[in-house]
Amino acid sequence: MGIVRSKYYGILRAVTVGMAFFLQIGIMIFLAMYLMRYSIIVYFILEIVSVITVFALVNNAESYKMSWIVIILVLPVAGLFLYFMWGRKRINSRYFRRLREYDTQTMQSFNQDEAIAQDLEKQHPNKVQISRYLRKVGFPVYSNTKVQYYGLGEEVLAAMLADIRKAEKFIFMEYFIVADGKVWSDILEVLTEKVKEGVVVKLLFDDFGTLRINTQAFRKDMKSRGIEMSIFNPIHRDVTRMTFNYRNHKKITVIDGNIAYTGGFNLADEYANYIQRFGHWKDSGIRLCGDGVYSFTCFFLNMWRIANRGVDINDADYKPSIQMEEMGYVQPFMGGPHRNPHNPIEGVYTRMINKARDYIYITTPYLVLDQSMRDDLTSAAESGVDVRIIVPQIYDKWYVYMVNVSNYGKLMEAGVHIYEYKPGFIHAKNVIADDECAICGTINTDYRSFYLHYECGAFLSEVDAVMDMKEDFNRTLAACEEMKLENWQKRPIGNKIMQAALKVLSPLL
């Protein structure tokens, strides 16, 4: 009898709890409806409080998806339109399937020398996982490649122009921004002369980044000079498909298949400090000479196919024609939105951070982090790794700078050291770790680079350029101001509100 009574008592408790639960929900719904009908002012105030609460929640757990959820909730119709325009990954669209087919074609032209891969495994057991990951997603590691690092845009552009003058067979150039000025006029003059000498010149420019210069007269001028030019993702063509937000952010120059350049620099005067838009412009780049150039040649040809609707080109016709005997390892890589959600661009950064033992140094113009990247950085710092990040003090976009600042707090609390470059705008995109390896390329630590843009870079190990990059980082620190957590916490309340709001909108920035 006691067992039966206990059984019914348990059921009664469950029913009572259930009734209480649903009664609370009912009361809350009734209050909301009552306020909406009879006290619209109070309801409106509570709506504002709700929005503020949502913003507070997302700033404690920000991520790409979470930001879009908040945008859609706060702006139900407009947010939905924006998401379908810019937020969806579209990994199964016909356009992205075609891009992946081109990627496969490019990867098939690569041939990994297993002896080189095994040598790297022996020399760097602590970092070999980074190289393994890149090989797994299709990018071979090379030896016999000389790497030169340049710590200023004017230095790398001058070296590149000198190499272009020596071209004998072909010149491939792929850039996000091209603007009228001394940099472009100097390059164009040399390219015109090389065409007259029989050198093939192919230019691939992003439409959005060249809006000011890409006119009918400009295209006609290129044709009259004998220069082949293609435009990536023309804005007018892609508006209806709403893929115009996917921009080609790569910076690549390939000369005769033997020399390649990449880095943060574009073909405009501010990158060489001929003009100063945001104080002193601090950029960087690398020059490759040897076997590793072949990957950058194939990267260019891959995007050339995309821009020219699958034009038939044999990558093997453009292999290096010189032999270098250089120690060390070079592993070029690329990525883009068609590779989401497993984009190598974000993947290689994540692995660099997670494999650091002693230190990891990062330079970036945009510190617009998602939750996973912030967790990686804070976890590294809390594990005793010396994490240092240099960002600009003089910004090019005030709203992105506000998001940069909003990310300082959680990082500094974990022990990450953040420095602002005082002379101007730092545009260099470098990562250096443990005196062992580094990445130099076009990649910003923001949503656009990790989710929306086509990017490229090179993973470097056992080459002198790694220590050159570290020395450049340390020299740059001398011109920086370290941010302090106590000062960050005392920033004006208006800035805090603005930064919290902009962080939620950061996928659109």
WOGIWO-V451012 format. One record per residue. N is the residue number from 0. PSI is psi in radians with two decimals (999 if undefined). Layout:
n,psi
N,PSI
N,PSI
This chain:
n,psi
0,-0.69
1,-0.61
2,-0.74
3,-0.76
4,-0.70
5,-0.66
6,-0.85
7,-0.54
8,-0.71
9,-0.75
10,-0.73
11,-0.73
12,-0.77
13,-0.74
14,-0.72
15,-0.80
16,-0.76
17,-0.75
18,-0.72
19,-0.69
20,-0.89
21,-0.50
22,-0.72
23,-0.76
24,-0.76
25,-0.75
26,-0.74
27,-0.71
28,-0.72
29,-0.78
30,-0.73
31,-0.78
32,-0.67
33,-0.82
34,-0.70
35,-0.55
36,-0.67
37,-0.22
38,1.25
39,-0.54
40,-0.83
41,-0.72
42,-0.74
43,-0.71
44,-0.75
45,-0.57
46,-0.76
47,-0.75
48,-0.69
49,-0.78
50,-0.75
51,-0.70
52,-0.75
53,-0.76
54,-0.72
55,-0.71
56,-0.78
57,-0.47
58,-0.20
59,-0.20
60,0.90
61,2.54
62,2.92
63,-0.84
64,-0.74
65,-0.69
66,-0.74
67,-0.61
68,-0.79
69,-0.75
70,-0.76
71,-0.67
72,-0.73
73,-0.65
74,1.33
75,-0.83
76,-0.93
77,-0.70
78,-0.64
79,-0.76
80,-0.78
81,-0.68
82,-0.78
83,-0.43
84,-0.79
85,-0.36
86,-0.54
87,2.53
88,-0.49
89,0.71
90,-0.34
91,0.23
92,2.74
93,-0.67
94,-0.82
95,-0.58
96,-0.69
97,-0.69
98,-0.70
99,-0.57
100,-0.71
101,-0.69
102,-0.79
103,-0.74
104,-0.72
105,-0.81
106,-0.56
107,-0.36
108,-0.20
109,2.64
110,1.90
111,2.16
112,1.88
113,-0.50
114,-0.66
115,-0.76
116,-0.70
117,-0.66
118,-0.73
119,-0.70
120,-0.66
121,-0.68
122,-0.53
123,1.18
124,-0.43
125,-0.38
126,0.03
127,-0.40
128,-0.54
129,-0.83
130,-0.70
131,-0.75
132,-0.81
133,-0.66
134,-0.64
135,-0.63
136,0.18
137,0.08
138,1.99
139,2.75
140,2.43
141,2.69
142,-2.87
143,0.75
144,2.10
145,2.32
146,2.21
147,2.22
148,2.45
149,2.23
150,0.05
151,2.57
152,-0.68
153,-0.54
154,-0.80
155,-0.63
156,-0.65
157,-0.76
158,-0.71
159,-0.74
160,-0.69
161,-0.70
162,-0.65
163,-0.66
164,-0.44
165,0.02
166,2.49
167,-0.46
168,-1.00
169,2.73
170,2.12
171,2.28
172,2.22
173,2.03
174,2.67
175,-0.82
176,2.31
177,2.27
178,2.64
179,2.47
180,-3.01
181,-0.76
182,-0.90
183,-0.69
184,-0.66
185,-0.76
186,-0.78
187,-0.67
188,-0.77
189,-0.72
190,-0.71
191,-0.73
192,-0.68
193,-0.64
194,-0.72
195,-0.47
196,-0.02
197,0.13
198,2.35
199,2.22
200,2.12
201,2.23
202,2.31
203,1.95
204,2.56
205,2.40
206,-0.75
207,-0.72
208,-0.26
209,0.49
210,-0.69
211,-0.56
212,-0.40
213,1.37
214,2.98
215,-0.67
216,-0.68
217,-0.82
218,-0.67
219,-0.67
220,-0.75
221,-0.75
222,-0.71
223,-0.46
224,-0.11
225,0.27
226,2.24
227,2.20
228,2.39
229,2.62
230,2.26
231,2.31
232,1.13
233,2.27
234,-0.73
235,-0.51
236,-0.50
237,0.00
238,-0.77
239,-0.52
240,-0.16
241,0.64
242,0.22
243,-0.19
244,-0.18
245,1.74
246,2.66
247,1.77
248,0.12
249,2.69
250,1.87
251,2.33
252,2.27
253,2.29
254,1.96
255,0.26
256,0.00
257,-0.41
258,2.40
259,2.57
260,2.51
261,2.91
262,-2.78
263,-0.22
264,2.50
265,-3.08
266,1.25
267,2.75
268,-0.52
269,-0.48
270,-0.35
271,0.15
272,0.49
273,-0.53
274,2.72
275,1.84
276,-0.62
277,0.93
278,-2.72
279,2.25
280,2.02
281,1.90
282,-3.05
283,2.90
284,2.95
285,2.65
286,2.17
287,2.48
288,2.06
289,-2.69
290,-0.66
291,-0.26
292,-0.50
293,-0.66
294,-0.76
295,-0.59
296,-0.80
297,-0.62
298,-0.78
299,-0.85
300,-0.56
301,-0.84
302,-0.51
303,-0.70
304,-0.76
305,-0.82
306,-0.41
307,0.46
308,0.84
309,0.43
310,2.44
311,2.02
312,2.36
313,1.88
314,-0.59
315,-0.33
316,-0.14
317,0.47
318,2.73
319,2.53
320,0.12
321,2.74
322,2.19
323,2.55
324,1.51
325,2.49
326,2.88
327,3.13
328,2.43
329,2.29
330,1.54
331,2.61
332,2.84
333,2.96
334,3.04
335,3.08
336,-0.41
337,-0.22
338,-0.10
339,2.59
340,0.24
341,1.04
342,2.14
343,-0.43
344,-0.86
345,-0.64
346,-0.72
347,-0.60
348,-0.77
349,-0.77
350,-0.60
351,-0.79
352,-0.79
353,-0.42
354,-0.11
355,2.40
356,-0.77
357,-0.87
358,2.76
359,2.18
360,2.34
361,2.35
362,2.32
363,2.46
364,-0.39
365,1.96
366,1.12
367,1.55
368,2.55
369,3.08
370,-0.75
371,-0.71
372,-0.69
373,-0.71
374,-0.69
375,-0.78
376,-0.76
377,-0.66
378,-0.70
379,-0.82
380,-0.74
381,-0.34
382,0.04
383,0.05
384,2.38
385,1.75
386,2.08
387,2.36
388,2.26
389,2.23
390,2.93
391,2.62
392,-0.59
393,2.04
394,2.77
395,-0.46
396,2.00
397,-0.63
398,-0.57
399,-0.66
400,-0.68
401,-0.67
402,-0.71
403,-0.92
404,-0.66
405,-0.45
406,-0.19
407,-0.75
408,-1.03
409,-0.65
410,-0.82
411,-0.62
412,-0.56
413,-0.12
414,0.12
415,2.36
416,2.16
417,2.29
418,2.43
419,2.30
420,1.92
421,-0.66
422,-0.35
423,-2.31
424,2.07
425,2.10
426,-0.06
427,2.47
428,1.43
429,2.62
430,2.25
431,2.41
432,2.22
433,0.44
434,0.29
435,-0.62
436,2.89
437,2.85
438,2.30
439,2.30
440,-2.55
441,0.17
442,2.13
443,2.70
444,1.19
445,3.01
446,-0.66
447,-0.80
448,-0.67
449,-0.36
450,-0.52
451,-0.52
452,2.73
453,2.15
454,2.93
455,2.88
456,-3.07
457,2.25
458,2.16
459,2.45
460,2.43
461,0.51
462,2.67
463,-0.46
464,-0.49
465,-0.84
466,-0.53
467,-0.68
468,-0.68
469,-0.77
470,-0.69
471,-0.68
472,-0.81
473,-0.64
474,-0.68
475,-0.59
476,-0.57
477,-0.35
478,0.33
479,2.81
480,2.17
481,2.35
482,2.49
483,2.40
484,-0.71
485,-0.62
486,-0.69
487,-0.72
488,-0.42
489,0.14
490,2.69
491,2.56
492,-0.59
493,-0.68
494,-0.70
495,-0.77
496,-0.80
497,-0.75
498,-0.68
499,-0.73
500,-0.76
501,-0.53
502,-0.69
503,-0.63
504,0.07
505,-0.48
506,-0.35
507,-0.19
508,999
